[in-house]
Amino acid sequence: MSKLEELKLELKNLGREYAKIKTLDPAERKAFGEKLNAKKQGLLAEIKALEDAAFSEDLPALDFSAPFGENAPKFTYKKGTKHPLTTELSIVGEIYRNMGFNVIEARQLDDEFHMFESLNFPEGHPARDGYDTFRTEEGFIPPAHTSTMQYRALTRFRGNLEEKGQIAVVVPGRVFRNEDVDATHEHTFYQCEGVFVSRSANMGQLLSVLKTFFETYYGQKLNIKTQPGYFPFTEPSLEFQIEKPAALGGKGDGWLEMCGCGMVHPNVLKTAGIDPEVYKGFAWGGGIDRLVMLKYGINDVRYFESGKLDFLKEF
Amino acid sequence: MLISLNEIKKLVKVDLTDAELVKLIGSRLVEVESVTDLKEKYKKIYLVKVLSAEDIEGTHLHLCKIDAGEELGHSVQVVCGAPNVHAGMLAAWIAPGAIVPATFGTNEPFEIAVRKLHGFESNGMLAAADELALGTDHAGIIELSPDLTAAPGTPLTDVLDLDDKIIEVENKSLTHRPDCFGLIGFAREVAGILGQQFVEPRLPQIDCEAKKGSITIESPDLCPCYSYSVINLENPLAKKPYFDFGDVFLAKAGMHSISPIVDVTNIYMLLTGQPLHAFDYDKFLKVGGTAEPKIGVRLAREPESLTLLDGSNVKLTQHDIVITSNDVPVALAGAMGGELTKIDETTERVILESATFSLCNLRKTQMAHGIFSEAITRFTKGQPAANCEPVLLAATQDIVDVSQRAQAEFYAVHYAAPLAPIVITLTTKEINALLGSSYTPELIIQTLENTGFAVKPAGETLTVTAPAWRTDIHIKEDIIEEVGRLLGFDNLPLNFPLRPFVCPSVDELWTLKEQLRTLLSDRLDANELLTYSFVSKSLQEKAGEDVTDSYKIVNSLSPELECFRQTLVPSLLEKLRENQKAGYKERTLYELNQVTRKSLGLNDEGVPVMETDLGVVMPGDFYAAKAVLLELEKYLGVKFKLSRLETDGTFEPVHAAAIYLNETKVGQIGEIKTGVCRAFKLGETASALELTLDKLLGQKTQRTAKIALSRFPSVSRDLTVRVDADTAFEQVEAAIRAALSQNTGLLYTIEPVSIFRKEETSKNLSFHLEMTSTEKTLESKEISAIIEKITNSLTELGAEVV
């Protein structure tokens, strides 16, 4: 007789035991009943465990390493993908929105005024050479930086200064530089510009806002540092760096240059109809492609605009 | 730009380690791109004395014995091919195991080994200037002055000031700082960031007659200051006999010795940032045909041309500034001297020029003629007029000293306008407000004075006079930057702006794009691409577009990227083909991006109207694209109308339609022309959908979900209707809907199942109906009544339920 059969027999016999209850003194009946019940429950549990084990034993073993079952169709999921750059732009825009910034997108064909004049580049100044701009026959410029949108952001949201005491805008967009293309240089890439104006804007705030953004983006506290820079449209001008975050394999060593920034030059405010004696501003701009390359370990910037599904299917 | 830390340390007391100093320079002055340790670069290279040098017969080689000192050997054998090797000379020896400095830090460092030449063992090599990366000369090995007191075997680093570190800094962030393009100016900043008062070095100053001279400047803007001196060398200057510290000084800056006079001009340029140019006085007079120098500074007049020092003949443009001798151009100002007035070994008299020119003109010269010399790099930063005269007087004195017999005859200076100091008035409160700092007035004043600013405090107010070399100081913020930078931006306390308790407004276009990406990628299984905004003419032609309507890029990288694209579809068709070839057959591709065409005109700002488009392409016929459009309608809560497409280059007019939203054309949809498909090498029918998103903005209607649930069971019926072949689907569907909607309390859905064309004149449309009542369980006679209503409604349309 198997163990299971023995237990079942025992359970059957237990039923008969119950009959004895009538012969007992009423004072003893309760204790007797409880004892039998406990025994019954124990037997039932033992029987269930044995039966489950017997059932499992009958199941065929699986190859957990196999991608799908034998004689079964392969599971397939949908293959729709979003481009990693636009995904990142959404994430970046969302963080800034949560910080109180309006998000507007940059134009892809602009003019000298927005590219240079409105940003305090004097006519014919050598600083214009640093931007390697393309030009159309009509003299229009595919923008070489998203700062082309500063004048528009300042004039469009000027009313906010009265209503809310500040202008806070970020402008992601596609920009273009006339330079030779290789694994780390593209003629077409993405940037995100930011500008903030209020009566009391200062450099400490600029550094705090950028630090907060990157800490949110990388999900950790980060050390920051700066380097003096030169842009005609900011004064003072800086290059902003963060320590290499853990998400990118950083171990407290190494720095990443993230964006150029500074206090908005009074001439830029003035051109946009804002009194620089009353209002101060800070602005910054940095590349998006590099954020994505670092994030996924992509080693060739040219993949982004290749349109190749071999690459895009990974995202 | 290359900067020697040793040169900086000669001008500033530095108590930090080199690493700390480089870090401070990086955070408070300029980005340091690289640091080269010369001690490493010149390891195992020694000063040696050549004891003997005998010809090896039948070769140009010499068998030499050298004295390399006690440790390395008093008689080491080296084979040397240089013609100038001779017994008794002091030379530089690259010992076996050393890396040839010219290859140091490159991908292929060359290590010297002991090897045999013509049967003779050669232990290392005697080095020429180019091998040492200390010049370009390869005609012979370098010979050092016999007056050197260092013993043979002394490391070369100790003999020639090569125990040094060279930092390469990024020029771009010093675009506004002409003073930092000289070692003195750079060192002044280092003093400032170390919190030290900079002690200005005393430059030599020639004592000679100041004359008015003959200087004509066409317009003051072109040349704020022109100064020159005339030096009589008495005898032509011979090339200096020995390699010396001057060569090393130039080499550390990436330059090399040319001739004694040119070397002096270059050394002063490296020290002060002020470039100088030397003309041969007699040649200068000859060109102009005058007895005295008649110097002019003017714009070139087309079609003038000029042969430059490097032998190239350039056609001058109207933006080029030229130096003239009696109105004949002799030099391209700021860029390069002319061949006709070049100094050489016969030069007896020199005109030494120290001037500054319009940086905007020089920038154009730089671009037009592709000249990127050390001098023009400095001039295009706008060298200050105040520097011309002192640097001229110093360099003149130096040339006189170098030649020993020479005499300065006179000098002349011409200022376009009197030099006026730049004075800025601001308060310490303004400084602290912009920086977010709380620096004391004392600290601010000291910091500014350390680098040459003069500060007069009056209570809170500071009157700051900028030093003459700071041509970049114009406004209060420039002073505030100096304070913040020199004291370290990294030391500023972090604080946040206060923010009103409002939610930032949402940009409708941005949101729409996000929605579309979610719909297309996550629900419709499409793949998002980004492709270039620049396309070729041929791509547009292949897609049947009017190339003349696209904006043309005049300086495009290649013909492939010559035009700004008019629509997204051609780029996407190209990628459809490429991906199909790569094995992705049944994919739907889309892109959300900006396009423009000349015919869209300009907006109020005078810039081209841009459209943000959605472009979708896929294999398949019209209805493949229509399926996407139907989902868009549902998802966006809009109702599009399709109507005949006007003739189009890309779409097949009979199998494509214009998309309308509230009477506005917002896009097109349908099959790509067979010819276009062929041009793109697409094997099968392809379709596309184009929507101008800007036109969808502000058009949103309420998107209601048609959900009404009943607790009663639902009944389904299939219905097939035969209609005339040219009856529109929507008419039939409307008739069914109209009949169903007459029943109160009836919830229903109509699902098209199939469209079947049996014969020429008619077609069968099948629908699946789901019906339920909100009031009760429907009985079969009630259902029959509903179907009868439908049948009647369809009969009126001339349709027949089968």
Boltz contact constraints between the chains, C-beta under 6 A:
constraints:
  - contact:
      token1: [A, 78]
      token2: [B, 525]
      max_distance: 6.0
  - contact:
      token1: [A, 79]
      token2: [B, 525]
      max_distance: 6.0
  - contact:
      token1: [A, 80]
      token2: [B, 521]
      max_distance: 6.0
  - contact:
      token1: [A, 80]
      token2: [B, 525]
      max_distance: 6.0
  - contact:
      token1: [A, 80]
      token2: [B, 526]
      max_distance: 6.0
  - contact:
      token1: [A, 81]
      token2: [B, 521]
      max_distance: 6.0
  - contact:
      token1: [A, 81]
      token2: [B, 527]
      max_distance: 6.0
  - contact:
      token1: [A, 82]
      token2: [B, 517]
      max_distance: 6.0
  - contact:
      token1: [A, 82]
      token2: [B, 521]
      max_distance: 6.0
  - contact:
      token1: [A, 82]
      token2: [B, 528]
      max_distance: 6.0
  - contact:
      token1: [A, 83]
      token2: [B, 528]
      max_distance: 6.0
  - contact:
      token1: [A, 83]
      token2: [B, 530]
      max_distance: 6.0
  - contact:
      token1: [A, 97]
      token2: [B, 504]
      max_distance: 6.0
  - contact:
      token1: [A, 100]
      token2: [B, 499]
      max_distance: 6.0
  - contact:
      token1: [A, 100]
      token2: [B, 504]
      max_distance: 6.0
  - contact:
      token1: [A, 101]
      token2: [B, 504]
      max_distance: 6.0
  - contact:
      token1: [A, 102]
      token2: [B, 504]
      max_distance: 6.0
  - contact:
      token1: [A, 102]
      token2: [B, 505]
      max_distance: 6.0
  - contact:
      token1: [A, 103]
      token2: [B, 507]
      max_distance: 6.0
  - contact:
      token1: [A, 103]
      token2: [B, 510]
      max_distance: 6.0
  - contact:
      token1: [A, 104]
      token2: [B, 507]
      max_distance: 6.0
  - contact:
      token1: [A, 107]
      token2: [B, 610]
      max_distance: 6.0
  - contact:
      token1: [A, 108]
      token2: [B, 533]
      max_distance: 6.0
  - contact:
      token1: [A, 108]
      token2: [B, 594]
      max_distance: 6.0
  - contact:
      token1: [A, 109]
      token2: [B, 596]
      max_distance: 6.0
  - contact:
      token1: [A, 109]
      token2: [B, 608]
      max_distance: 6.0
  - contact:
      token1: [A, 110]
      token2: [B, 607]
      max_distance: 6.0
  - contact:
      token1: [A, 111]
      token2: [B, 607]
      max_distance: 6.0
  - contact:
      token1: [A, 124]
      token2: [B, 360]
      max_distance: 6.0
  - contact:
      token1: [A, 126]
      token2: [B, 359]
      max_distance: 6.0
  - contact:
      token1: [A, 126]
      token2: [B, 363]
      max_distance: 6.0
  - contact:
      token1: [A, 126]
      token2: [B, 380]
      max_distance: 6.0
  - contact:
      token1: [A, 127]
      token2: [B, 175]
      max_distance: 6.0
  - contact:
      token1: [A, 130]
      token2: [B, 172]
      max_distance: 6.0
  - contact:
      token1: [A, 134]
      token2: [B, 553]
      max_distance: 6.0
  - contact:
      token1: [A, 134]
      token2: [B, 555]
      max_distance: 6.0
  - contact:
      token1: [A, 135]
      token2: [B, 554]
      max_distance: 6.0
  - contact:
      token1: [A, 136]
      token2: [B, 551]
      max_distance: 6.0
  - contact:
      token1: [A, 136]
      token2: [B, 553]
      max_distance: 6.0
  - contact:
      token1: [A, 137]
      token2: [B, 552]
      max_distance: 6.0
  - contact:
      token1: [A, 137]
      token2: [B, 554]
      max_distance: 6.0
  - contact:
      token1: [A, 164]
      token2: [B, 500]
      max_distance: 6.0
  - contact:
      token1: [A, 178]
      token2: [B, 555]
      max_distance: 6.0
  - contact:
      token1: [A, 187]
      token2: [B, 557]
      max_distance: 6.0
  - contact:
      token1: [A, 188]
      token2: [B, 532]
      max_distance: 6.0
  - contact:
      token1: [A, 198]
      token2: [B, 497]
      max_distance: 6.0
  - contact:
      token1: [A, 202]
      token2: [B, 434]
      max_distance: 6.0
  - contact:
      token1: [A, 202]
      token2: [B, 436]
      max_distance: 6.0
  - contact:
      token1: [A, 203]
      token2: [B, 435]
      max_distance: 6.0
  - contact:
      token1: [A, 203]
      token2: [B, 436]
      max_distance: 6.0
  - contact:
      token1: [A, 203]
      token2: [B, 492]
      max_distance: 6.0
  - contact:
      token1: [A, 204]
      token2: [B, 436]
      max_distance: 6.0
  - contact:
      token1: [A, 204]
      token2: [B, 492]
      max_distance: 6.0
  - contact:
      token1: [A, 204]
      token2: [B, 493]
      max_distance: 6.0
  - contact:
      token1: [A, 204]
      token2: [B, 494]
      max_distance: 6.0
  - contact:
      token1: [A, 204]
      token2: [B, 495]
      max_distance: 6.0
  - contact:
      token1: [A, 205]
      token2: [B, 495]
      max_distance: 6.0
  - contact:
      token1: [A, 205]
      token2: [B, 497]
      max_distance: 6.0
  - contact:
      token1: [A, 207]
      token2: [B, 494]
      max_distance: 6.0
  - contact:
      token1: [A, 208]
      token2: [B, 494]
      max_distance: 6.0
  - contact:
      token1: [A, 208]
      token2: [B, 496]
      max_distance: 6.0
  - contact:
      token1: [A, 225]
      token2: [B, 490]
      max_distance: 6.0
  - contact:
      token1: [A, 226]
      token2: [B, 489]
      max_distance: 6.0
  - contact:
      token1: [A, 226]
      token2: [B, 490]
      max_distance: 6.0
  - contact:
      token1: [A, 227]
      token2: [B, 26]
      max_distance: 6.0
  - contact:
      token1: [A, 227]
      token2: [B, 31]
      max_distance: 6.0
  - contact:
      token1: [A, 228]
      token2: [B, 485]
      max_distance: 6.0
  - contact:
      token1: [A, 229]
      token2: [B, 173]
      max_distance: 6.0
  - contact:
      token1: [A, 230]
      token2: [B, 173]
      max_distance: 6.0
  - contact:
      token1: [A, 230]
      token2: [B, 175]
      max_distance: 6.0
  - contact:
      token1: [A, 230]
      token2: [B, 176]
      max_distance: 6.0
  - contact:
      token1: [A, 235]
      token2: [B, 477]
      max_distance: 6.0
  - contact:
      token1: [A, 235]
      token2: [B, 481]
      max_distance: 6.0
  - contact:
      token1: [A, 236]
      token2: [B, 481]
      max_distance: 6.0
  - contact:
      token1: [A, 236]
      token2: [B, 484]
      max_distance: 6.0
  - contact:
      token1: [A, 238]
      token2: [B, 489]
      max_distance: 6.0
  - contact:
      token1: [A, 305]
      token2: [B, 530]
      max_distance: 6.0
  - contact:
      token1: [A, 305]
      token2: [B, 531]
      max_distance: 6.0
  - contact:
      token1: [A, 305]
      token2: [B, 532]
      max_distance: 6.0
  - contact:
      token1: [A, 307]
      token2: [B, 529]
      max_distance: 6.0
  - contact:
      token1: [A, 307]
      token2: [B, 531]
      max_distance: 6.0
  - contact:
      token1: [A, 307]
      token2: [B, 575]
      max_distance: 6.0
  - contact:
      token1: [A, 309]
      token2: [B, 527]
      max_distance: 6.0
  - contact:
      token1: [A, 309]
      token2: [B, 579]
      max_distance: 6.0
  - contact:
      token1: [A, 309]
      token2: [B, 584]
      max_distance: 6.0
  - contact:
      token1: [A, 312]
      token2: [B, 527]
      max_distance: 6.0
